[in-house]
């Protein structure tokens, strides 16, 4: 019997990419799939850490609050690349940051990048551009 799985739903999704076209594509895929309540974007690792600080600190009367549930992360960005971001992110101590799913999105299919991503607790590594099918394939698991 073929079982059908339901895709997860996330409260806050953070896209980290310096390319506005990539952000647009990822955001469109996420919106089409109705995967998140709030989709936020940062243009490099430094900005992403600032967004996370703002989201994770407890607030009252904020529409968007709580750490991201899902982060879609590019590798090659100015100021702070994806791996540098992960080094900082993995040291954060917000209680609600535990269990955040991180998916690396990259135009690089370099085996070293894929292995380094795994070592840094990245859940999946996908080639750009992101598509509904690619995202469904990794999220639609029991």
N, C-alpha and C positions, 0 to 999 in steps of 0.2 A: 504494500500500500504506500503510495507516494504522500509523504507528509508535507504540508505547506507551513512554512514558518512565517512569523510576523516580524517585520523589521523593527528594530528598536526605535524609540522616540527619545530625543534629547531635549533638555530644557535650553541649554546654551551651547552653541557650536562656535568655535573660533577657527577662522581661516587665517593662516600666516603665510603670506606670499607677497613678494615685492612687485609682481606683475599684475596690473589691474585687470587685464583680460583674463588671466587665470582665476583671479578672485571672482570675476563676473561669471565665468563658466561654472566654477565650484558652487557658488551661491545659487545659480540657476538649477543645477542638479539637485541640490539639497532642498530647494523650495518645491521643485516638481515632485520630489519623492516625499515631501511633507515630513522630513526627519527631525526638525527642530522648531522650538518656539521662538528662539532668538538666534540669529546668525550674525556674528560680528566678524570684523576683519582687522588685521594688523599687517603692516607692510614690511616688518622685519622682526627679529627676535626681541630687540629692545622694546619696541612698541607692544609686542605680544605680552611680555612680562608686565608692562604697565597696565594693560587691559586686565590681565589675570589678577594683579594686585587690587584693582578697582572692583572686579567682580567678586573676588573671594572674601574681601573684608565684609563683615556683616553690616547691612544697611537697613534702614527703615524707610518705607515709602519709595523704594526704587523699583521700577518696572523690571529691569534686568539686574538680577543679583544671584549670587551663587557661582561657584567655580564652573568653568566649562566642563561639560560631560564628554565632549568630543573635540579634538584638535586635529585639523588637517594642516600639515606642516610641509613647507617647501625646504629644500636643502640650501640652495644657492641664493643668498640674499645679502645686501650690503649691511653694514654696521654689526650685525650678529646673525650668522647663518643658522640653519636648522640644528646642527649638531651642538653649536655653542648654546643655543636656546635650551636644548635638552639638558645640557650640563647644569644650567641654572635652574631649570624647571624641576629636575630630579632632587634638588636640594630644598625646594619649598616645603613649608611645614603647615600649610593650611589643612585642617582636618578633613575638609570636604574635597580636597584634591586627590585623595586616594581613589583609585579606580577610574581615573580619566583615561579614556581610550585615545591613543595617538596614532594617526595614520600619516605616514610620510608620503607626500606627493612629489614626484620629481621627474624631470626629463632625463635624468641620469639613470641608466640601468647598470651602473658599475657594481659588480659583485661586492667590492669593498664597502660601498655605501650601504648596500642591503645588509651586509653582515654587521656593520657598525650600528645601523638602526636597530637591529635585533638586540645587540648588546646593551643598547641604551633604553630598552623596554618599550620600543615602538611596536605596536600590535601588528601593523601591516605596512607594506611598501607597495605603492601603486604608481605606475607610469602615467604621466600626463599625456593627453588631457583626461580629466575625470569624466566618466560616463555613468549613467544609471546602472548599466550592466556590471561595470567594474565594482561599484560601491555595493550593489546588491549581493554580488558574489561573496564579498567578505563579511557583510553584515547579516546575511540570511543563513545563519548557522545556529543549530540548536544549543 
